[in-house]
Amino acid sequence: MNYEYRNIFEIPCGKSWEAGEADTPPVALEEFYPAEFVRDDFGPLCDVAEPEVVRHYTRLAAMNFGVDAGFYPLGSCTMKYNPKVNEAAAALPGFAALHPYAAAADAQGALQLMYDLERYLCEICGLEAFTLCPSAGAHGELVGMLMTRAYHRSRGDDGRNVMLIPDSAHGTNPASARMAGFDVVAVASTPQGLLDVGDLKAKLDERLAGMMITNPNTLGLFERDILEIAAAVHGAGGLLYYDGANLNAFVGRARPGDMGFDICHVNLHKTFSTPHGGGGPGSGPVGVADRLVEFLPIPRLVKEGEAYRFESNLPNSIGRIRSFAGNFGVLVRAYAYLRHLGAAGLREVADVAVLNANYLRARVARFLEVAGEALCMHEFVASTAKYGRGSAADVDKALIDAGFHPPTTYFPLVVPEALMIEPTETETRETLDAFAAALERIVADLEGDPHAYAEAPLKAPVRRLDEAGAARKPVLTQMMAQTEGE
Ligand SMILES: Cc1ncc(COP(=O)(O)O)c(C=O)c1O
């Protein structure tokens, strides 16, 4: 048995890591895994000198494109610049080195930060209580759906199993609803890109559990019938869920709770200053109106006098949805961001996000068809459909050669050859102009030859990739690659 392996597994669960303090016998590896999976020696490791390893990763890092490297107008993803001061706050040793098993008495500062962040989010969203537990937007959606189910069951309303979702919704919405056991029914959009209230009303009946809505919707349009929609859903006995991934458009200006939403998740890694992309970590806190507080997941943070602690003895809670109480580093960044901006700063975030999007929209509308109305919120969707199938992908790759990250492409599905562009508030007018000029040049080239960019990108570290293959058959390790090549 290899000593290093044994050593790791001999740490008794939940006990002190200090030698001599364990009061349970060590656990042998064989108790966890069938004997045939336990190896006696290390597998082959590639033999590379340290400088080569350093150069390899430095080269890879230089190839990476992030918002610190250039414009990243990835619609619906809010790839805005995240101030470095928030990184510094998250890296403070008192936060970064705090062990999740630390006793509440030793972690009062961290718990206060979380408690205050919950209160700030309540104020921003107009809701009664928040949980910071969910690890991402989609995770928050699942939590919201599980609470919706718990709410109806608590009232003996077991027959409510339909979740209405607009046909323009983000794919995670139907996936989350389905995972929570609901039947998903799509609601149509109008030709103007807004929710079709007539279609919604036709689909309301006693099976309605609720409705999920993104506002502004994925076309970047404000659902101006939201009060009528909320009244209709509530009138039919359903709950209204707000997918707050697009909160950047009206943070500090308008509140989901005031629009009639009962449950809402916000993506801290979009609106509230955590760099994202590449898989996390993220955070998707969920807020609820009064009547749903009892269903929030455990642990719940409570304040007694001046002291903070976690409470898990809450019988109506949907239960625990992850380890510990959230991605703490992300919460620190969001807290620092909010304290830094204050209410006036937050309003300015929304104002400039919407202004930048409309400025860019007006420029792009000169040479590309743009979906929806003349004014957008934080993003807009252009279409390259007139240049044929696949043209949006070609435009994307040409933009890479021009030094820009491509917009979100082929989403929302209701627009053919869609380019979904979200500039965010942190970009200058010069950057927006440079992007619009590059896009215009590319479109002018397509006008002459619709296949002008079939081979793009030409200047990127890698040429056009098989993206579906990369997702479905990833080669994840060097050793695997070597084995395959042998
Ligand atoms: C509208 C919308 N809803 C939900 C999500 C899911 O958020 P996450 O990626 O954090 O799971 C996204 C993410 O892109 C989104 O744009």
The ligand as a MOL file (V3000), in Angstrom:
LIG
                    3D

  0  0  0     0  0            999 V3000
M  V30 BEGIN CTAB
M  V30 COUNTS 16 16 0 0 0
M  V30 BEGIN ATOM
M  V30 1 C -30.5700 34.0860 -18.3800 0
M  V30 2 C -29.7030 33.0900 -17.6440 0
M  V30 3 N -30.2650 32.2980 -16.7290 0
M  V30 4 C -29.5470 31.4040 -16.0300 0
M  V30 5 C -28.1910 31.2460 -16.2420 0
M  V30 6 C -27.4590 30.1870 -15.4830 0
M  V30 7 O -26.4540 30.7190 -14.6410 0
M  V30 8 P -25.1830 29.8570 -14.2700 0
M  V30 9 O -24.3220 29.7820 -15.4800 0
M  V30 10 O -24.5260 30.5940 -13.1510 0
M  V30 11 O -25.6420 28.4980 -13.8340 0
M  V30 12 C -27.5590 32.0410 -17.2000 0
M  V30 13 C -26.1150 31.8710 -17.4660 0
M  V30 14 O -25.5850 32.1330 -18.4750 0
M  V30 15 C -28.3320 33.0040 -17.9180 0
M  V30 16 O -27.7730 33.7940 -18.8260 0
M  V30 END ATOM
M  V30 BEGIN BOND
M  V30 1 1 1 2
M  V30 2 1 2 3
M  V30 3 2 2 15
M  V30 4 2 3 4
M  V30 5 1 4 5
M  V30 6 1 5 6
M  V30 7 2 5 12
M  V30 8 1 6 7
M  V30 9 1 7 8
M  V30 10 2 8 9
M  V30 11 1 8 10
M  V30 12 1 8 11
M  V30 13 1 12 13
M  V30 14 1 12 15
M  V30 15 2 13 14
M  V30 16 1 15 16
M  V30 END BOND
M  V30 END CTAB
M  END
